[in-house]
């Protein structure tokens, strides 16, 4: 499983269905996030090229206390 925290501060954004034009693979469950799905993009502030797209539920289950 990905550990984006090791990259430092993270910028977590919600992606609305109308903004999601491509399919992504969620690192939490290794399944597709189809286009036009509400999801989360996690962007390391110091390494924006390493952003990852997550299912909203996978991200929240991963960080239950924050
Ligand atoms: Zn997922």
PDB file of the backbone (N, CA, C, O) and the ligand in Angstrom, with CONECT records:
HET     ZN  A 101       1
ATOM      1  N   UNK A   1       0.845  -1.206   0.000  1.00  0.00           N
ATOM      2  CA  UNK A   1       0.000   0.000   0.000  1.00  0.00           C
ATOM      3  C   UNK A   1       0.874   1.247   0.000  1.00  0.00           C
ATOM      4  O   UNK A   1       1.916   1.282   0.655  1.00  0.00           O
ATOM      5  N   UNK A   2       0.459   2.239  -0.716  1.00  0.00           N
ATOM      6  CA  UNK A   2       1.178   3.510  -0.747  1.00  0.00           C
ATOM      7  C   UNK A   2       1.180   4.171   0.631  1.00  0.00           C
ATOM      8  O   UNK A   2       0.234   4.038   1.408  1.00  0.00           O
ATOM      9  N   UNK A   3       2.264   4.882   0.907  1.00  0.00           N
ATOM     10  CA  UNK A   3       2.372   5.652   2.139  1.00  0.00           C
ATOM     11  C   UNK A   3       2.748   7.084   1.810  1.00  0.00           C
ATOM     12  O   UNK A   3       3.895   7.479   2.019  1.00  0.00           O
ATOM     13  N   UNK A   4       1.819   7.865   1.306  1.00  0.00           N
ATOM     14  CA  UNK A   4       2.191   9.216   0.857  1.00  0.00           C
ATOM     15  C   UNK A   4       2.713  10.100   1.975  1.00  0.00           C
ATOM     16  O   UNK A   4       3.360  11.109   1.694  1.00  0.00           O
ATOM     17  N   UNK A   5       2.456   9.762   3.235  1.00  0.00           N
ATOM     18  CA  UNK A   5       2.963  10.598   4.332  1.00  0.00           C
ATOM     19  C   UNK A   5       4.479  10.712   4.333  1.00  0.00           C
ATOM     20  O   UNK A   5       5.029  11.708   4.803  1.00  0.00           O
ATOM     21  N   UNK A   6       5.163   9.686   3.801  1.00  0.00           N
ATOM     22  CA  UNK A   6       6.622   9.771   3.816  1.00  0.00           C
ATOM     23  C   UNK A   6       7.116  10.909   2.931  1.00  0.00           C
ATOM     24  O   UNK A   6       8.272  11.319   3.032  1.00  0.00           O
ATOM     25  N   UNK A   7       6.244  11.422   2.066  1.00  0.00           N
ATOM     26  CA  UNK A   7       6.629  12.511   1.172  1.00  0.00           C
ATOM     27  C   UNK A   7       6.414  13.880   1.799  1.00  0.00           C
ATOM     28  O   UNK A   7       6.661  14.900   1.157  1.00  0.00           O
ATOM     29  N   UNK A   8       5.961  13.912   3.034  1.00  0.00           N
ATOM     30  CA  UNK A   8       5.779  15.190   3.709  1.00  0.00           C
ATOM     31  C   UNK A   8       4.335  15.657   3.665  1.00  0.00           C
ATOM     32  O   UNK A   8       3.407  14.850   3.632  1.00  0.00           O
ATOM     33  N   UNK A   9       4.162  16.968   3.665  1.00  0.00           N
ATOM     34  CA  UNK A   9       2.828  17.542   3.730  1.00  0.00           C
ATOM     35  C   UNK A   9       2.015  17.170   2.497  1.00  0.00           C
ATOM     36  O   UNK A   9       2.528  17.161   1.378  1.00  0.00           O
ATOM     37  N   UNK A  10       0.739  16.864   2.720  1.00  0.00           N
ATOM     38  CA  UNK A  10      -0.133  16.415   1.638  1.00  0.00           C
ATOM     39  C   UNK A  10      -1.269  17.401   1.437  1.00  0.00           C
ATOM     40  O   UNK A  10      -1.833  17.941   2.388  1.00  0.00           O
ATOM     41  N   UNK A  11      -1.585  17.616   0.174  1.00  0.00           N
ATOM     42  CA  UNK A  11      -2.749  18.415  -0.192  1.00  0.00           C
ATOM     43  C   UNK A  11      -3.807  17.445  -0.690  1.00  0.00           C
ATOM     44  O   UNK A  11      -3.637  16.826  -1.741  1.00  0.00           O
ATOM     45  N   UNK A  12      -4.900  17.306   0.055  1.00  0.00           N
ATOM     46  CA  UNK A  12      -5.952  16.350  -0.294  1.00  0.00           C
ATOM     47  C   UNK A  12      -7.119  17.128  -0.888  1.00  0.00           C
ATOM     48  O   UNK A  12      -7.678  18.018  -0.247  1.00  0.00           O
ATOM     49  N   UNK A  13      -7.475  16.786  -2.106  1.00  0.00           N
ATOM     50  CA  UNK A  13      -8.561  17.483  -2.797  1.00  0.00           C
ATOM     51  C   UNK A  13      -9.634  16.492  -3.196  1.00  0.00           C
ATOM     52  O   UNK A  13      -9.348  15.337  -3.511  1.00  0.00           O
ATOM     53  N   UNK A  14     -10.854  16.951  -3.179  1.00  0.00           N
ATOM     54  CA  UNK A  14     -11.952  16.139  -3.674  1.00  0.00           C
ATOM     55  C   UNK A  14     -12.157  16.443  -5.145  1.00  0.00           C
ATOM     56  O   UNK A  14     -12.178  17.604  -5.554  1.00  0.00           O
ATOM     57  N   UNK A  15     -12.308  15.398  -5.933  1.00  0.00           N
ATOM     58  CA  UNK A  15     -12.536  15.538  -7.369  1.00  0.00           C
ATOM     59  C   UNK A  15     -14.001  15.234  -7.636  1.00  0.00           C
ATOM     60  O   UNK A  15     -14.499  14.152  -7.325  1.00  0.00           O
ATOM     61  N   UNK A  16     -14.680  16.219  -8.221  1.00  0.00           N
ATOM     62  CA  UNK A  16     -16.103  16.048  -8.525  1.00  0.00           C
ATOM     63  C   UNK A  16     -16.271  15.188  -9.785  1.00  0.00           C
ATOM     64  O   UNK A  16     -15.376  15.130 -10.628  1.00  0.00           O
ATOM     65  N   UNK A  17     -17.423  14.524  -9.901  1.00  0.00           N
ATOM     66  CA  UNK A  17     -17.623  13.659 -11.082  1.00  0.00           C
ATOM     67  C   UNK A  17     -17.370  14.378 -12.403  1.00  0.00           C
ATOM     68  O   UNK A  17     -16.784  13.796 -13.316  1.00  0.00           O
ATOM     69  N   UNK A  18     -17.801  15.634 -12.520  1.00  0.00           N
ATOM     70  CA  UNK A  18     -17.619  16.328 -13.801  1.00  0.00           C
ATOM     71  C   UNK A  18     -16.156  16.668 -14.081  1.00  0.00           C
ATOM     72  O   UNK A  18     -15.802  16.977 -15.219  1.00  0.00           O
ATOM     73  N   UNK A  19     -15.298  16.614 -13.051  1.00  0.00           N
ATOM     74  CA  UNK A  19     -13.876  16.912 -13.241  1.00  0.00           C
ATOM     75  C   UNK A  19     -13.059  15.659 -13.563  1.00  0.00           C
ATOM     76  O   UNK A  19     -11.902  15.767 -13.969  1.00  0.00           O
ATOM     77  N   UNK A  20     -13.642  14.481 -13.388  1.00  0.00           N
ATOM     78  CA  UNK A  20     -12.894  13.227 -13.513  1.00  0.00           C
ATOM     79  C   UNK A  20     -13.087  12.683 -14.921  1.00  0.00           C
ATOM     80  O   UNK A  20     -14.120  12.090 -15.230  1.00  0.00           O
ATOM     81  N   UNK A  21     -12.095  12.886 -15.763  1.00  0.00           N
ATOM     82  CA  UNK A  21     -12.214  12.514 -17.178  1.00  0.00           C
ATOM     83  C   UNK A  21     -11.497  11.214 -17.498  1.00  0.00           C
ATOM     84  O   UNK A  21     -11.721  10.629 -18.558  1.00  0.00           O
ATOM     85  N   UNK A  22     -10.630  10.751 -16.586  1.00  0.00           N
ATOM     86  CA  UNK A  22      -9.831   9.560 -16.853  1.00  0.00           C
ATOM     87  C   UNK A  22     -10.074   8.517 -15.780  1.00  0.00           C
ATOM     88  O   UNK A  22     -10.572   8.819 -14.696  1.00  0.00           O
ATOM     89  N   UNK A  23      -9.712   7.279 -16.105  1.00  0.00           N
ATOM     90  CA  UNK A  23      -9.727   6.223 -15.101  1.00  0.00           C
ATOM     91  C   UNK A  23      -8.384   6.211 -14.377  1.00  0.00           C
ATOM     92  O   UNK A  23      -7.341   6.475 -14.974  1.00  0.00           O
ATOM     93  N   UNK A  24      -8.424   5.906 -13.103  1.00  0.00           N
ATOM     94  CA  UNK A  24      -7.214   5.821 -12.287  1.00  0.00           C
ATOM     95  C   UNK A  24      -7.252   4.495 -11.543  1.00  0.00           C
ATOM     96  O   UNK A  24      -8.296   3.850 -11.450  1.00  0.00           O
ATOM     97  N   UNK A  25      -6.094   4.095 -11.012  1.00  0.00           N
ATOM     98  CA  UNK A  25      -6.035   2.911 -10.151  1.00  0.00           C
ATOM     99  C   UNK A  25      -5.826   3.398  -8.722  1.00  0.00           C
ATOM    100  O   UNK A  25      -4.873   4.125  -8.438  1.00  0.00           O
ATOM    101  N   UNK A  26      -6.701   3.002  -7.849  1.00  0.00           N
ATOM    102  CA  UNK A  26      -6.627   3.408  -6.449  1.00  0.00           C
ATOM    103  C   UNK A  26      -5.559   2.583  -5.739  1.00  0.00           C
ATOM    104  O   UNK A  26      -5.624   1.354  -5.767  1.00  0.00           O
ATOM    105  N   UNK A  27      -4.564   3.229  -5.095  1.00  0.00           N
ATOM    106  CA  UNK A  27      -3.522   2.463  -4.403  1.00  0.00           C
ATOM    107  C   UNK A  27      -4.027   1.789  -3.133  1.00  0.00           C
ATOM    108  O   UNK A  27      -3.343   0.927  -2.582  1.00  0.00           O
ATOM    109  N   UNK A  28      -5.195   2.162  -2.666  1.00  0.00           N
ATOM    110  CA  UNK A  28      -5.728   1.526  -1.463  1.00  0.00           C
ATOM    111  C   UNK A  28      -6.238   0.129  -1.725  1.00  0.00           C
ATOM    112  O   UNK A  28      -6.073  -0.757  -0.886  1.00  0.00           O
ATOM    113  N   UNK A  29      -6.862  -0.088  -2.886  1.00  0.00           N
ATOM    114  CA  UNK A  29      -7.482  -1.381  -3.172  1.00  0.00           C
ATOM    115  C   UNK A  29      -7.030  -1.945  -4.516  1.00  0.00           C
ATOM    116  O   UNK A  29      -7.421  -3.055  -4.878  1.00  0.00           O
ATOM    117  N   UNK A  30      -6.202  -1.188  -5.272  1.00  0.00           N
ATOM    118  CA  UNK A  30      -5.714  -1.619  -6.582  1.00  0.00           C
ATOM    119  C   UNK A  30      -6.832  -1.885  -7.576  1.00  0.00           C
ATOM    120  O   UNK A  30      -6.686  -2.705  -8.483  1.00  0.00           O
ATOM    121  N   UNK A  31      -7.933  -1.198  -7.405  1.00  0.00           N
ATOM    122  CA  UNK A  31      -9.023  -1.306  -8.374  1.00  0.00           C
ATOM    123  C   UNK A  31      -9.172   0.029  -9.100  1.00  0.00           C
ATOM    124  O   UNK A  31      -8.691   1.069  -8.652  1.00  0.00           O
ATOM    125  N   UNK A  32      -9.864  -0.047 -10.246  1.00  0.00           N
ATOM    126  CA  UNK A  32     -10.064   1.159 -11.038  1.00  0.00           C
ATOM    127  C   UNK A  32     -10.997   2.145 -10.343  1.00  0.00           C
ATOM    128  O   UNK A  32     -11.913   1.763  -9.615  1.00  0.00           O
ATOM    129  N   UNK A  33     -10.736   3.414 -10.592  1.00  0.00           N
ATOM    130  CA  UNK A  33     -11.686   4.486 -10.312  1.00  0.00           C
ATOM    131  C   UNK A  33     -12.194   4.929 -11.675  1.00  0.00           C
ATOM    132  O   UNK A  33     -11.465   5.608 -12.397  1.00  0.00           O
ATOM    133  N   UNK A  34     -13.410   4.573 -12.054  1.00  0.00           N
ATOM    134  CA  UNK A  34     -13.876   4.898 -13.403  1.00  0.00           C
ATOM    135  C   UNK A  34     -14.037   6.407 -13.584  1.00  0.00           C
ATOM    136  O   UNK A  34     -14.186   7.140 -12.606  1.00  0.00           O
ATOM    137  N   UNK A  35     -14.007   6.870 -14.837  1.00  0.00           N
ATOM    138  CA  UNK A  35     -14.291   8.286 -15.086  1.00  0.00           C
ATOM    139  C   UNK A  35     -15.650   8.680 -14.517  1.00  0.00           C
ATOM    140  O   UNK A  35     -16.558   7.859 -14.387  1.00  0.00           O
ATOM    141  N   UNK A  36     -15.758   9.956 -14.184  1.00  0.00           N
ATOM    142  CA  UNK A  36     -16.987  10.536 -13.640  1.00  0.00           C
ATOM    143  C   UNK A  36     -17.368   9.909 -12.300  1.00  0.00           C
ATOM    144  O   UNK A  36     -18.548   9.740 -11.991  1.00  0.00           O
ATOM    145  N   UNK A  37     -16.347   9.570 -11.510  1.00  0.00           N
ATOM    146  CA  UNK A  37     -16.572   9.084 -10.160  1.00  0.00           C
ATOM    147  C   UNK A  37     -16.008  10.106  -9.172  1.00  0.00           C
ATOM    148  O   UNK A  37     -14.883  10.579  -9.333  1.00  0.00           O
ATOM    149  N   UNK A  38     -16.781  10.436  -8.172  1.00  0.00           N
ATOM    150  CA  UNK A  38     -16.299  11.303  -7.101  1.00  0.00           C
ATOM    151  C   UNK A  38     -15.175  10.576  -6.355  1.00  0.00           C
ATOM    152  O   UNK A  38     -15.374   9.462  -5.871  1.00  0.00           O
ATOM    153  N   UNK A  39     -14.008  11.196  -6.263  1.00  0.00           N
ATOM    154  CA  UNK A  39     -12.888  10.549  -5.578  1.00  0.00           C
ATOM    155  C   UNK A  39     -11.976  11.600  -4.971  1.00  0.00           C
ATOM    156  O   UNK A  39     -12.306  12.786  -4.946  1.00  0.00           O
ATOM    157  N   UNK A  40     -10.830  11.158  -4.483  1.00  0.00           N
ATOM    158  CA  UNK A  40      -9.901  12.037  -3.769  1.00  0.00           C
ATOM    159  C   UNK A  40      -8.571  11.992  -4.493  1.00  0.00           C
ATOM    160  O   UNK A  40      -8.127  10.925  -4.917  1.00  0.00           O
ATOM    161  N   UNK A  41      -7.924  13.154  -4.639  1.00  0.00           N
ATOM    162  CA  UNK A  41      -6.562  13.175  -5.154  1.00  0.00           C
ATOM    163  C   UNK A  41      -5.655  13.698  -4.044  1.00  0.00           C
ATOM    164  O   UNK A  41      -5.927  14.736  -3.440  1.00  0.00           O
ATOM    165  N   UNK A  42      -4.579  12.969  -3.786  1.00  0.00           N
ATOM    166  CA  UNK A  42      -3.635  13.277  -2.714  1.00  0.00           C
ATOM    167  C   UNK A  42      -2.334  13.748  -3.363  1.00  0.00           C
ATOM    168  O   UNK A  42      -1.670  12.985  -4.064  1.00  0.00           O
ATOM    169  N   UNK A  43      -1.976  15.006  -3.124  1.00  0.00           N
ATOM    170  CA  UNK A  43      -0.826  15.613  -3.793  1.00  0.00           C
ATOM    171  C   UNK A  43       0.220  15.977  -2.741  1.00  0.00           C
ATOM    172  O   UNK A  43      -0.035  16.838  -1.899  1.00  0.00           O
ATOM    173  N   UNK A  44       1.397  15.337  -2.771  1.00  0.00           N
ATOM    174  CA  UNK A  44       2.477  15.787  -1.881  1.00  0.00           C
ATOM    175  C   UNK A  44       2.893  17.213  -2.252  1.00  0.00           C
ATOM    176  O   UNK A  44       3.186  17.494  -3.414  1.00  0.00           O
ATOM    177  N   UNK A  45       2.918  18.102  -1.273  1.00  0.00           N
ATOM    178  CA  UNK A  45       3.198  19.512  -1.567  1.00  0.00           C
ATOM    179  C   UNK A  45       4.572  19.671  -2.215  1.00  0.00           C
ATOM    180  O   UNK A  45       4.746  20.498  -3.110  1.00  0.00           O
ATOM    181  N   UNK A  46       5.542  18.884  -1.765  1.00  0.00           N
ATOM    182  CA  UNK A  46       6.905  19.011  -2.293  1.00  0.00           C
ATOM    183  C   UNK A  46       7.174  18.113  -3.492  1.00  0.00           C
ATOM    184  O   UNK A  46       8.251  18.187  -4.084  1.00  0.00           O
ATOM    185  N   UNK A  47       6.217  17.266  -3.860  1.00  0.00           N
ATOM    186  CA  UNK A  47       6.434  16.336  -4.977  1.00  0.00           C
ATOM    187  C   UNK A  47       5.111  16.127  -5.718  1.00  0.00           C
ATOM    188  O   UNK A  47       4.559  15.027  -5.711  1.00  0.00           O
ATOM    189  N   UNK A  48       4.605  17.183  -6.356  1.00  0.00           N
ATOM    190  CA  UNK A  48       3.277  17.079  -6.966  1.00  0.00           C
ATOM    191  C   UNK A  48       3.194  16.052  -8.085  1.00  0.00           C
ATOM    192  O   UNK A  48       2.099  15.610  -8.433  1.00  0.00           O
ATOM    193  N   UNK A  49       4.329  15.666  -8.655  1.00  0.00           N
ATOM    194  CA  UNK A  49       4.296  14.628  -9.686  1.00  0.00           C
ATOM    195  C   UNK A  49       3.880  13.274  -9.120  1.00  0.00           C
ATOM    196  O   UNK A  49       3.479  12.383  -9.869  1.00  0.00           O
ATOM    197  N   UNK A  50       3.976  13.120  -7.804  1.00  0.00           N
ATOM    198  CA  UNK A  50       3.661  11.829  -7.181  1.00  0.00           C
ATOM    199  C   UNK A  50       2.238  11.785  -6.645  1.00  0.00           C
ATOM    200  O   UNK A  50       1.937  11.018  -5.730  1.00  0.00           O
ATOM    201  N   UNK A  51       1.372  12.602  -7.210  1.00  0.00           N
ATOM    202  CA  UNK A  51      -0.019  12.575  -6.746  1.00  0.00           C
ATOM    203  C   UNK A  51      -0.658  11.224  -7.053  1.00  0.00           C
ATOM    204  O   UNK A  51      -0.294  10.545  -8.012  1.00  0.00           O
ATOM    205  N   UNK A  52      -1.616  10.858  -6.213  1.00  0.00           N
ATOM    206  CA  UNK A  52      -2.333   9.603  -6.372  1.00  0.00           C
ATOM    207  C   UNK A  52      -3.824   9.849  -6.214  1.00  0.00           C
ATOM    208  O   UNK A  52      -4.265  10.688  -5.429  1.00  0.00           O
ATOM    209  N   UNK A  53      -4.576   9.091  -6.983  1.00  0.00           N
ATOM    210  CA  UNK A  53      -6.032   9.166  -6.898  1.00  0.00           C
ATOM    211  C   UNK A  53      -6.538   7.985  -6.095  1.00  0.00           C
ATOM    212  O   UNK A  53      -6.137   6.844  -6.326  1.00  0.00           O
ATOM    213  N   UNK A  54      -7.418   8.265  -5.156  1.00  0.00           N
ATOM    214  CA  UNK A  54      -7.962   7.245  -4.245  1.00  0.00           C
ATOM    215  C   UNK A  54      -9.475   7.289  -4.302  1.00  0.00           C
ATOM    216  O   UNK A  54     -10.072   8.341  -4.529  1.00  0.00           O
ATOM    217  N   UNK A  55     -10.102   6.110  -4.090  1.00  0.00           N
ATOM    218  CA  UNK A  55     -11.524   6.133  -3.764  1.00  0.00           C
ATOM    219  C   UNK A  55     -11.695   6.884  -2.442  1.00  0.00           C
ATOM    220  O   UNK A  55     -10.866   6.762  -1.540  1.00  0.00           O
ATOM    221  N   UNK A  56     -12.752   7.643  -2.338  1.00  0.00           N
ATOM    222  CA  UNK A  56     -12.976   8.393  -1.110  1.00  0.00           C
ATOM    223  C   UNK A  56     -13.015   7.451   0.091  1.00  0.00           C
ATOM    224  O   UNK A  56     -12.422   7.747   1.129  1.00  0.00           O
ATOM    225  N   UNK A  57     -13.699   6.333  -0.040  1.00  0.00           N
ATOM    226  CA  UNK A  57     -13.807   5.403   1.081  1.00  0.00           C
ATOM    227  C   UNK A  57     -12.474   4.778   1.449  1.00  0.00           C
ATOM    228  O   UNK A  57     -12.184   4.588   2.630  1.00  0.00           O
ATOM    229  N   UNK A  58     -11.659   4.457   0.450  1.00  0.00           N
ATOM    230  CA  UNK A  58     -10.352   3.860   0.725  1.00  0.00           C
ATOM    231  C   UNK A  58      -9.471   4.846   1.485  1.00  0.00           C
ATOM    232  O   UNK A  58      -8.783   4.462   2.430  1.00  0.00           O
ATOM    233  N   UNK A  59      -9.488   6.100   1.081  1.00  0.00           N
ATOM    234  CA  UNK A  59      -8.660   7.104   1.758  1.00  0.00           C
ATOM    235  C   UNK A  59      -9.125   7.295   3.201  1.00  0.00           C
ATOM    236  O   UNK A  59      -8.304   7.377   4.115  1.00  0.00           O
ATOM    237  N   UNK A  60     -10.414   7.363   3.402  1.00  0.00           N
ATOM    238  CA  UNK A  60     -10.918   7.595   4.758  1.00  0.00           C
ATOM    239  C   UNK A  60     -10.680   6.387   5.657  1.00  0.00           C
ATOM    240  O   UNK A  60     -10.394   6.549   6.843  1.00  0.00           O
ATOM    241  N   UNK A  61     -10.793   5.204   5.120  1.00  0.00           N
ATOM    242  CA  UNK A  61     -10.521   4.014   5.939  1.00  0.00           C
ATOM    243  C   UNK A  61      -9.046   3.940   6.292  1.00  0.00           C
ATOM    244  O   UNK A  61      -8.679   3.416   7.344  1.00  0.00           O
ATOM    245  N   UNK A  62      -8.192   4.470   5.406  1.00  0.00           N
ATOM    246  CA  UNK A  62      -6.767   4.421   5.628  1.00  0.00           C
ATOM    247  C   UNK A  62      -6.343   5.358   6.762  1.00  0.00           C
ATOM    248  O   UNK A  62      -5.393   5.070   7.490  1.00  0.00           O
ATOM    249  N   UNK A  63      -7.048   6.472   6.903  1.00  0.00           N
ATOM    250  CA  UNK A  63      -6.661   7.488   7.906  1.00  0.00           C
ATOM    251  C   UNK A  63      -7.859   7.757   8.811  1.00  0.00           C
ATOM    252  O   UNK A  63      -8.436   8.843   8.764  1.00  0.00           O
ATOM    253  N   UNK A  64      -8.237   6.790   9.626  1.00  0.00           N
ATOM    254  CA  UNK A  64      -9.496   6.917  10.375  1.00  0.00           C
ATOM    255  C   UNK A  64      -9.497   8.047  11.398  1.00  0.00           C
ATOM    256  O   UNK A  64     -10.566   8.512  11.793  1.00  0.00           O
ATOM    257  N   UNK A  65      -8.320   8.500  11.836  1.00  0.00           N
ATOM    258  CA  UNK A  65      -8.295   9.475  12.926  1.00  0.00           C
ATOM    259  C   UNK A  65      -8.008  10.893  12.447  1.00  0.00           C
ATOM    260  O   UNK A  65      -7.876  11.797  13.272  1.00  0.00           O
ATOM    261  N   UNK A  66      -7.909  11.110  11.146  1.00  0.00           N
ATOM    262  CA  UNK A  66      -7.591  12.470  10.710  1.00  0.00           C
ATOM    263  C   UNK A  66      -8.354  12.864   9.465  1.00  0.00           C
ATOM    264  O   UNK A  66      -8.196  13.980   8.972  1.00  0.00           O
TER     265      UNK A  66
HETATM  266 ZN    ZN A 101      -9.950   2.075  -3.590  1.00  0.00          ZN
END
